[in-house]
Amino acid sequence: MKTCKEMALIWNISVRAVTSLCKSGRIPGAVKNGKSWEIPDEATKPVDGRISSGEYCKKGMTTDRKPLPIGISDYVRAQSDYYYVDKTMLIKEFLDQKPLVSLFTRPRRFGKTLNMDMLRVYFEMTDEDTSKYFEDKNIWKCGKDYRLHQGKYPVIFLTFKDVKFDSWQATVEKIKSLLQEEYGRHQELLSSLKISDYEKEYFNKVLSATENEVELSFSLEKLSKMLASHYDKAPIIIIDEYDTPIQEGYSKDFYDEIIGFMRNFFSGAFKDNKNLSYGFLTGILRIAQESIFSGLNNLTVNSVMDEAYDRYFGFTNEEVSEMLDYYGATEKESELQEWYDGYLFGNEEIYNPWSVINYISKGCVPQAYWVNTGKNEILEDVLKVAYEDITEKLYSLIRGGKVLARIDQNVVYRSLTEDPTNIYSLLLVAGYLKTTIKELQADGSYLCQVSIPNKEIASVYKSEILAHLMKIGAVSRTTADKIAESLFLNDYVKLEKAISEYMDKTISFYDTASESFYHGMILGLISMMDNQYKIKSNRESGKGRFDIGLIPRDDKYPGMIMELKWKKNLDDDELTLLADEALCQIHSMEYDSEMKSEGVKKILKFGIAFSGKSVCVKTN
């Protein structure tokens, strides 16, 4: 008998893929011994529907397989018509703890809206028997104590995910329309004998969207009171993506207006509101420093750093393995993991759910699916305030490095201008970084080692940083093209000129930069060549590690190796000697060994020396 690990090596697939095959009964004779599987020595690799090449064939998805829920945030529809990853145990965990008001902070497109709609359907009392949507789910197996809560509460539900406008007035009108729609869901209150005439008058104002801003700010408080009076049961209030209009206010210059409104809006709904059974909010950030939740001592925050609810937003390893098995794509697990895994929420390793379902549904083609669902404004804001040390660390992250950073979960958008080191906190909660090591500090912050989670996020760093350099005039598209062309043509004079042009247009901190900064700078400038080359940094080859290698994806391109050197205050002759030294190092250390072994016939070698704003390039 063999272990899953041994079979994984023999069959050239991941251990998790073999385990999934065992669980699904695809390997005859496989038996579970304790926590491990034992597989017969003579077992053969299953071939029914498995992927044996880089091409994923959609026709392999037979008609009995449900489609994946791309863009579906309606729980009833998602669980009945699509492949649904069961997250209903979130309900059990909540009912075990019973926090009065819960805030869940997670990156965009990690299932927040779908989970909040699931809570609404579970708890809301309606004329329809909604228990049928949960009878085959995990929560229903937990017993009557949990089932007793199903369909027993009036619910107020708002999602702010589409409140994205350029002005405060347009934002107010959109919020009015959301309240108008939600009040419209509860028009039974207008005929209730338990609701006073003045309350019905206010209700009609909201229905007709004629209330002023002050009246709008206590609309949640008013509706919760009326629902509690009518049903003799305090409602549950759910606010999804509460901070979306706040981010818009920050970027569109109505930040103070939206903060002032939200402070009153949430205070009436959640602070000392006796007409509240439970409250749920979701967002990317906890905007505590702006006093939106001022005095709200009943708020429980569940962030990416916390263990509570860590497996309910995004997909776990087990969930992804089961999904790949369902669609007959278990052999794509390693690729999928490389591109979309890597997040750590609490103690749980998490995949980006939006990217996973797009990857599988679009034929297992790895692309940057998640990063294209938004404008990446947060990363743009970070780059605007990044100074030398931060920029250097961002380049280090692109190269696969790790950065030590203090993570403050109370970070707000405008704190970037007050203290640019807050960028790491913002990037972490927004999904652009992951923690590899974290240590809680006495003030409630964390000291963390952070890195880029996966290939998808690495791609957006490259594109956004290059776009930012162009925007500030540090590098033009023409300059970037010149660099790419000079590398292809092995024209070191043109390369030297293009790099010099770039540095001449940048600010003076390059004068005191380090070798690692120049290393990152070159990586950023050649990032546009990612389609033609696999760009490697600090890769072991020959007798040491080269600085930058460009391994061609097609035989028609030459391979390239770059060795970088840097020293302060060099004159032209000294800079030339340093470039010669870098080129000699490529030859003497045989950095081209790996490329040669991979069949790359033509390899260009560049020795590049920097001193302040001066550069010298030597080539073979």
Secondary structure by P-SEA (a helix, b strand, c coil): cccaaaaaaaacccaaaaaaaaaacccccccccccbbbbbccccccccccccccccccccccccccccccccccaaaaacccccccccaaaaaaaaccccbbbbbbccccaaaaaaaaaaaaccccccccccccccccccccccccccccccbbbbbbbccccccccaaaaaaaaaaaaaaaaaacccccccccccaaaaaaaaaaaaccccaaaaaaaaaaaaaaaaaaccbbbbbbbcccaaaaaaaaaacaaaaaaaaaaaaaaacccccccccbbbbbccccccccccccccccbbbbccccccccccccccaaaaaaaaaaaccccaaaaaaaccccccccccccccaaaaaaaaaacccccccccccccaaaaaaaaaaccaaaaaaaaaaaacbbbbbbbbcccccccccccccaaaaaaaaaccccccbbbbccccccccccccccaaaaaaaaaaaaaaaaaaccccaaaaaaaaaaaaaccaaaaaaaaaaaaaacccccccccaaaaaaaaaaaacccccccccccccccccccccbbbbbccccbbbbbbbbbbbccccaaaaaaaaaaaaaaaaaaccaaaaaaacccbbbbbbbbbcccbbbbbcc
